[in-house]
Amino acid sequence: MERFLADFETGKSDGRYVDAELPALPFDDDQFDLALCSHFLFLYSEQLSEDFHVTAIRDMTRVAREVRIFPLLAQGAVR
C-alpha cells in the first residue's frame, strides 16, 4: 500500500492509473494479460444483479487473456 500511495500521483499523471469501473471497461480487446477483481463482485451479490455480474465478467474476459475473481463468497462468507 505504501508503495502504491508513493507512486499514485506520478503514476496518475503518467497515465498508469485509469479511472474506470465495471461493468464496462474503457480498454481494447486483449489489452491485458491479467484482470483481477478482488472483494467486489460476489461479495456484493445482494446489492448487484446477476446481469451486472455476468456483464462485468464478460467485459473482463474481453480486455484480458486471463481473469481472476476472488473471493467467490457473499457477505457472511456464504458461497
N, C-alpha and C positions, 0 to 999 in steps of 0.2 A: 504494500500500500504506500509506503514511504517513497519507494522508487517511482511509482506511478504519479503520485502527487508532485514530486520534484520535477517530473517531466511534462506534466499536463499542459501548462501554459505554452511552453515551447512547442510541444507536440501538436497542440491545437492550432497554433499559428503556422506550423509546417504542414498541416493537413493530415497528420497521423491519427487524429481523433475526429470522428464524424458523428454529428448528431443525427441519429436515425432511430426508428422504433418499429417493432413488429406490429402488425402482421406483414407490412410491405416495406422491404428494404431498398434503398436507392443505389443498388450496386448492379454491375453487369453479371450475366450468367457466368458461372465458374470463375468468378474473380478471386476467390479464396480457396486455399487448401482445406481449411477447417473453420467451421462455425460452431461456437459454443454458447449454449444457453443454460444459465445456472439460476435456480431459485426463481423462476418466473412462470413458466407455462403450467405445468401440472400442479405446482404448489397453489396456484390460484384457479383451480378447476371450478370452484363455486362462482367466482367472480367473472370468469371469461368463458365464453361459449365454446362448445365443441368445434363449431365452424371457425372461430378465431384460432383455436389450436391447430386445426388442420391447415388453414391458410398460412399461418406462421411457419409451420414445419415445412410446408411445400416451398415457401419462399426461401427458407434457409437452405434447403436442398438445391434450390435453383442457383444460389450465389456461391455455394461451397461444394467441393467434391466429397467432403465428409462432414457429418453433423453429429454433435454430441449434446444430449439433453439430460440434465440431472437436477435435482432428484426426481424420480418418477413417482412422487408422492404428493398427496394433497395435504392441506392443513391437518395437523394432528397425526402426521406420519401414516395416513391412510393410503394404501396402494391404489 
